[in-house]
Amino acid sequence: MADLTAAASPLLTAHGLGKDFRGRRVLSDVSLDLPAGTVTGFLGANGAGKTTAIRLMLDLLPGRGRTLFLGRPLAQWRAPARVVGTVLSGVAGHPKHSVRVHLAMVAAGAGVPGERVAEVLNRVGMQEAADLRLGRLSLGMAQRVGMAQALLGDPRVLILDEPANGLDPHSVHWLRTMLRAFADEGRTVLVSSHQLAEMELLADKIVVLAKGRVVARTSMSDLTRTAQARVSVQSPALDRLAPLVERRGGAVTVTSAGIGEVTGVSRVLVGDLAAEHSIPLHWLDERPASLEEFYLSVADQEYQSR
């Protein structure tokens, strides 16, 4: 068995993942890598193929392609729980078992020392609820138990499929903090989601899936730096400002009386043009492009092209 501490980056590499169901191609040539210290958002609408891709990575489905965890296929690791932890569809345990008993059974099956149960319960904030039965857990508590189960082996990789579905804001904040801390330890996280606002707060990298294909990949820093910002402007003389902006390569869309949205040029240039031509401004603000705008633009292109 290879030394976990000597594994090379990226911690996970998937190449050429593909899957057909009943003669219909649902996943085609999906490839991605997960560097250490990062959270990757795996984005796509329901039915885009995110869950299928994840199950292929984990050898839970037959299909095409290859996935390496720390440089080797998952089946070649004698203790997979030390390599990857997963949260796929809630907690699969007997509803009458307590949280503590359930985690102890999972730990035993994974070859993890029993004392690790108390450590993960503490990490996910479930110490005081450890004796509750699984069947009586709220959705937020069940998600914490699922995370505790994924962490039992102290893995280098976490893979989560729609982990924030149905969670209240407090639980979502907890999950975000938890995953960020995990990545900051030099590990890596893959989170599939269609909750774009949450991914904008959490993810370092973004991979967009549409109709079973990767249609875009970027980092949040690159997206913020290169995507087109939108400038909101309020002026009683938009009719004078618009042609000045257009001559500099921008465009002004009037959204209501005296209020417009400028694209293609910066807020500073709009302000300078207004000052130079004595155009009064009552409001000027610049909003960076959002992940939602980026996602919709690339996903829509894919759906419209087919």
Buried (B, 14 or more C-beta within 10 A) or exposed (E): EEEBEEBEBBBBBBBEBBBEEEEEBBBBBBBBBBBBBBBBBBBBBEEBBBBBBBBBBBEEBEBBBEBBBBBEEBEEBEEBBBBBBBBBEBBEBEEEBBBBBBBBBBBEEBEBEEEBBBEBBEBBBBEEBBEBBBEEBBEBBBBBBBBBBBBBBBBBBBBBBBBBEEBEEEBBEBBBEBBBEBBEEEBBBBBBBBBBEBBBEBBBBBBBBBBBBBBBBBBBEEBBEEBEBBBBBBBEBBEBBBEBBBEEEBEBEEEEEBBBBBBBBBBEBBBBBBEEEEBEBEEBEBEEBBBEBBBEBBBEEBEEEE
